[in-house]
Structures are given as structure tokens and as C-alpha cells.
Amino acid sequence: MASSKKKCIIIGAGYAGLAAARTLVGEGGDRLEVVVLEAGHRVGGRAHTESLGQCGYAEFGATWLHGVVNHPVYEAALRLKYMDGTEKERAGMQWGTSQYVLEGAAAALEGADALAAAKAAPANGGGGGGSSAVPAAAGSIGTFVRQRFQQLDLAARGNVACDAWAWRERLQRAIDGCHTTDDMNAASMAEYHELPGPNIPLPCGYQAVAEHFAEGLDIRFGQRVERVRYDAHGVHVTVAGGAELAADAVIVTVSLGVLKAEHEHMFSPPLPPCKASAIAALAMGCVDKLFIEFGAAVGPAQASCCAVMWITGADAVAMEAATDEEVCRGVQGVLDAFPAISLAGRPFRVRRTRWGADPLFRGSYSYCPAGARAADMDALAAPVVSGPSPNPGPGGAAGGQAAPPRVLFAGEATHRSYFGTVHGAYFSGQREARRLLAAFGVHSGAHVLSSIGSA
Ligand SMILES: Cc1cc2nc3c(=O)[nH]c(=O)nc-3n(C[C@H](O)[C@H](O)[C@H](O)COP(=O)(O)OP(=O)(O)OC[C@H]3O[C@@H](n4cnc5c(N)ncnc54)[C@H](O)[C@@H]3O)c2cc1C
């Protein structure tokens, strides 16, 4: 007898895919069969923690919890006792300006920081972040902040102020994931929200929580999905090597970068025009990290240690294309520029990320560039429904009822308020899982795996 269970395939085991799978299994119970197909060989996607030997663990991708209230990863870290939630823990790790500065540069940096952190206000002047709010009509973040920076009388402070702005511009690129701040749509700042609470790192590493979220799920590694065929009856997913799986629906969580490169060949029939234009309009930035492991030098105070450099935009693209020797020469150049740092002169080796060139990601995180609209994120998130319900009547959808969605989309780029973040990815996976549960009329109320956080 054929199984009456609804079958769902999830493409990708990043935080969006894990959240979708946990929600389906946790809230759909044994009325669903849920399979996660992951092209790589680990869970976590762009949240990737690696060991750096004696230097401990390093975050190759996501690093910060952007706010902690209702953050699903923070809540899991507390439950798992990776963190204790104390004020001391929060206060000791927050980011700030002063730790970076040269003598005399603090005021310039703080001025630049305050402006760059300003929130966009709608064009009619409402909302936003107070006196320095960015009007949505400003166009790009770069234009607005540069103009305000010039008004700050920082020019009188000379080179330090100019260096401060150059540094702040690079930091802004890393925060927004944009290629340049001139390409960052000011209106999208009004859409982006942080969770309440401080920005703090996760001492256990994002990977550990991802592995916890993956427990009990049917995740198949090394399964790169090449084709998704869908119609009113269901979906057929083909993986590299030719194996095919059939299901009632698929939740696609691959990055916007992967969709840009592959959607035209991946989906049959092709995605509707509004979805294809949203994929084209939204952008994927390139943010990379270089980890510099210094070997132990002679003397008791000089154990092995590690430094990290962030590199963004066109510089990151160039770094990814460079040879190892060229990268080491570049790092040496930076070290030589700071002779007062005692690390100069010590042997080192470099490990680097290549999020832009990696075919499983094709970028670091999404943003809304000049020319795109926040509504493009909604279009990206919209499910694809194919044709009328094939089996109206008992056991199927009632005659005349809307056909169930067949191809659903989650992932950080589909979250209009929390795009570019791990919690945005998580909430988007939860959102699509619940959309599917509602469409299938499946809601057991069972919470086999506790579902954490809310959208
Ligand atoms: C350098 C860097 C720093 C960051 N810093 C932060 C931060 O501090 N805080 C924060 O909240 N966020 C940060 N982010 C962003 C955050 O990591 C992402 O927003 C989030 O992890 C995205 O999750 P996702 O599930 O949407 O996508 P992904 O993590 O990209 O997951 C998609 C999965 O799909 C798989 N896949 C791709 N193609 C296929 C295919 N054809 N078939 C099967 N599987 C496929 C991939 O291998 C991947 O595992 C950072 C990202 C980077 C790169």
C-alpha cells in the first residue's frame, strides 16, 4: 500500500535548511517524510567553524549574534550551556570602535561610526534613527554618509580623519556585505532590523549549534542538486550522478549567489518572471577572512597566536584570485606597516576563505543594491505553485481550492527584515516549513524536536 505520508525535500543544510527540517519534523511528526540534500560534507553552510590548532577555533563565516533576544542560536547555546547569558558575558565581548584606534583617532572614528550606523528613514521623513537618519531618497548609503562626514569638521583633523573614514567605509562593506557603499540602497536600511540586545560572538562556534540542530534529521551529504522538475502532481529532484527523488514539495535554501548562477538550468519549468527578476535585482557581496597563524617565537611570552583580517568587496574578489604566495606577500606588507606590533618578523602561515569563488555559495551574504527594491526579497520568498490540484475531493485538496505550493524558497536573502544573517536564515526556514504544513493540512502538534525561536 502506498505511503500516505507527505514527502518533503530540503535543498541545503545551512541554518535555513536545518530550521525548515526541524520545524517539519518537530511540528509535522510522523505524517511527513523529510530528507535534506546537502552538496557539501558538513552542516552549517556559511556558518562554518574550523580548528586553528593551538589558537583554538575560528569562525570562517558567520561570527556575531546580531542581538540576542529571541535569537534561535543564542537560545540553543544557553540551553546547551555553551553560554551562560550573564551581563558579564555580554559586556566582555561587544564590538566597538575604541579598540581599533590610533592615538587621536577615536573622535573621528566615533563620528564616522555614528553616521554609518544611522538607520534609514522613509522618504516622507517618518521612522528611522533620529537626527542623522538616512532618508530613503538619499539613494546610496555611500553618498549619504560621505556628505554627512564632510559636514563633521573632521577634515580639520587631517589624515587621521580621512583614514578613519576609509576604514569605516571598509567596515560598512563588511557589515552590509555590499561591494561598495555606493551600491547599497539607502531605502533597504529602513527594512533591516536587528534583534534586541548586544552584538556578541558565540564562544562555542556556530558549527556546534548547527550540529545540534542537525541531530535526528535525515541529511544526505555529497548530494548536489542539479535539477528540480515540478508540476501539479509534485516534484522530482535530480542530484549529480543522476539519482532522482520524488516528493510532494521541495524547499530550496541555496544562496542567492547559487540561484543567480544556476536557476535557469536548475528549474523546469523555469521560475516565473517575477522571481527571475528578483534574483537578478538583488545582490550578493563578497566578504572574506584571512587567518594568520604565527608560530611560537623564542621567549616565554611568545606562544603561538592568531590574527584575523577581514577583506571586502573588490579587494576580496582579488584576494580570492591571488596565489598563496601573493596573499602572504600582502599580509607581510600589512605587518611591515605596523612595526610596533611585536608580531612583525615572526613566521606565519595564512588560511583564507573564498566565499565568492566557492560554487556552493558564490558570495557571502545578500544585500539590496541601488536599483533593487525590498519587495524583491518578498518575490524571492514567494513559493511557486504549479497548476490546479490534481485530486480534488476526499484525501486531496477540495475542488476549487488553491493548489499546494511545490517549490518553496528559504535562506537569508528571502527575509525582508533579517537578510544577511543567521537568524534571518533560520526564521525563513521556519516560515517555509509552516507554510508547507498549513498547505498540506498537517499539524500534529507533536514537538518531537523542540522548535526554537519564532519568526
Ligand atoms: C564571512 C561571513 C561573515 C558572516 N558574518 C555573520 C555574522 O556575524 N552574523 C550573522 O548572523 N551572519 C553572518 N553571516 C551571514 C550568515 O552566515 C548567512 O546569512 C547564513 O549562514 C545563511 O544561511 P542559509 O541557510 O540561508 O544559506 P547557506 O548557509 O548558504 O546554506 C545553503 C546550503 O546549501 C548547500 N548547497 C548549495 N548548492 C547546493 C545544491 N545545488 N544542492 C544541494 N545543496 C546545495 C550549501 O552547501 C549550503 O550548505 C556571515 C557570512 C559570511 C560568509
The ligand as an SDF file (V2000), in Angstrom:
LIG
                    3D

 53 58  0  0  0  0  0  0  0  0999 V2000
   32.3740   35.8870    6.1250 C   0  0  0  0  0  0  0  0  0  0  0  0
   30.9560   35.8690    6.6220 C   0  0  0  0  0  0  0  0  0  0  0  0
   30.6460   36.5060    7.8100 C   0  0  0  0  0  0  0  0  0  0  0  0
   29.3210   36.4860    8.2830 C   0  0  0  0  0  0  0  0  0  0  0  0
   29.0550   37.0620    9.4930 N   0  0  0  0  0  0  0  0  0  0  0  0
   27.8200   36.9350   10.0260 C   0  0  0  0  0  0  0  0  0  0  0  0
   27.5850   37.3320   11.3660 C   0  0  0  0  0  0  0  0  0  0  0  0
   28.4890   37.7930   12.0580 O   0  0  0  0  0  0  0  0  0  0  0  0
   26.3330   37.1570   11.8760 N   0  0  0  0  0  0  0  0  0  0  0  0
   25.3120   36.6290   11.1290 C   0  0  0  0  0  0  0  0  0  0  0  0
   24.1800   36.4850   11.6460 O   0  0  0  0  0  0  0  0  0  0  0  0
   25.5180   36.2340    9.8400 N   0  0  0  0  0  0  0  0  0  0  0  0
   26.7420   36.3650    9.2890 C   0  0  0  0  0  0  0  0  0  0  0  0
   26.9930   35.9070    8.0260 N   0  0  0  0  0  0  0  0  0  0  0  0
   25.8570   35.5060    7.1880 C   0  0  0  0  0  0  0  0  0  0  0  0
   25.3570   34.1000    7.5440 C   0  0  0  0  0  0  0  0  0  0  0  0
   26.4410   33.2090    7.6020 O   0  0  0  0  0  0  0  0  0  0  0  0
   24.3600   33.6820    6.4930 C   0  0  0  0  0  0  0  0  0  0  0  0
   23.3560   34.6720    6.3430 O   0  0  0  0  0  0  0  0  0  0  0  0
   23.6490   32.3650    6.8230 C   0  0  0  0  0  0  0  0  0  0  0  0
   24.5580   31.4220    7.3390 O   0  0  0  0  0  0  0  0  0  0  0  0
   22.9810   31.8400    5.5630 C   0  0  0  0  0  0  0  0  0  0  0  0
   22.3290   30.6000    5.8260 O   0  0  0  0  0  0  0  0  0  0  0  0
   21.4350   29.9220    4.6900 P   0  0  0  0  0  0  0  0  0  0  0  0
   20.9230   28.6660    5.2490 O   0  0  0  0  0  0  0  0  0  0  0  0
   20.4790   30.9100    4.1480 O   0  0  0  0  0  0  0  0  0  0  0  0
   22.4320   29.6180    3.4750 O   0  0  0  0  0  0  0  0  0  0  0  0
   23.7610   28.7260    3.4130 P   0  0  0  0  0  0  0  0  0  0  0  0
   24.4560   28.7640    4.7190 O   0  0  0  0  0  0  0  0  0  0  0  0
   24.4970   29.1840    2.2070 O   0  0  0  0  0  0  0  0  0  0  0  0
   23.2040   27.2360    3.1980 O   0  0  0  0  0  0  0  0  0  0  0  0
   22.8970   26.7500    1.9240 C   0  0  0  0  0  0  0  0  0  0  0  0
   23.4070   25.3110    1.8220 C   0  0  0  0  0  0  0  0  0  0  0  0
   23.0550   24.8250    0.5290 O   0  0  0  0  0  0  0  0  0  0  0  0
   24.1200   23.9960    0.0710 C   0  0  0  0  0  0  0  0  0  0  0  0
   24.0180   23.9250   -1.3820 N   0  0  0  0  0  0  0  0  0  0  0  0
   24.3680   24.8670   -2.2980 C   0  0  0  0  0  0  0  0  0  0  0  0
   24.0730   24.4530   -3.5300 N   0  0  0  0  0  0  0  0  0  0  0  0
   23.5120   23.2120   -3.4060 C   0  0  0  0  0  0  0  0  0  0  0  0
   22.9770   22.2770   -4.3340 C   0  0  0  0  0  0  0  0  0  0  0  0
   22.9410   22.5120   -5.6540 N   0  0  0  0  0  0  0  0  0  0  0  0
   22.4910   21.1020   -3.8520 N   0  0  0  0  0  0  0  0  0  0  0  0
   22.4970   20.8220   -2.5200 C   0  0  0  0  0  0  0  0  0  0  0  0
   22.9960   21.6950   -1.5960 N   0  0  0  0  0  0  0  0  0  0  0  0
   23.4800   22.8760   -2.0410 C   0  0  0  0  0  0  0  0  0  0  0  0
   25.3690   24.6840    0.5650 C   0  0  0  0  0  0  0  0  0  0  0  0
   26.4580   23.7710    0.6360 O   0  0  0  0  0  0  0  0  0  0  0  0
   24.9190   25.1820    1.9470 C   0  0  0  0  0  0  0  0  0  0  0  0
   25.2350   24.2350    2.9720 O   0  0  0  0  0  0  0  0  0  0  0  0
   28.2970   35.8740    7.5320 C   0  0  0  0  0  0  0  0  0  0  0  0
   28.6260   35.2030    6.3460 C   0  0  0  0  0  0  0  0  0  0  0  0
   29.9370   35.1980    5.8970 C   0  0  0  0  0  0  0  0  0  0  0  0
   30.2650   34.4500    4.6280 C   0  0  0  0  0  0  0  0  0  0  0  0
  1  2  1  0
  2  3  1  0
  2 52  2  0
  3  4  2  0
  4  5  1  0
  4 50  1  0
  5  6  2  0
  6  7  1  0
  6 13  1  0
  7  8  2  0
  7  9  1  0
  9 10  1  0
 10 11  2  0
 10 12  1  0
 12 13  2  0
 13 14  1  0
 14 15  1  0
 14 50  1  0
 15 16  1  0
 16 17  1  0
 16 18  1  0
 18 19  1  0
 18 20  1  0
 20 21  1  0
 20 22  1  0
 22 23  1  0
 23 24  1  0
 24 25  2  0
 24 26  1  0
 24 27  1  0
 27 28  1  0
 28 29  2  0
 28 30  1  0
 28 31  1  0
 31 32  1  0
 32 33  1  0
 33 34  1  0
 33 48  1  0
 34 35  1  0
 35 36  1  0
 35 46  1  0
 36 37  1  0
 36 45  1  0
 37 38  2  0
 38 39  1  0
 39 40  1  0
 39 45  2  0
 40 41  1  0
 40 42  2  0
 42 43  1  0
 43 44  2  0
 44 45  1  0
 46 47  1  0
 46 48  1  0
 48 49  1  0
 50 51  2  0
 51 52  1  0
 52 53  1  0
M  END
$$$$
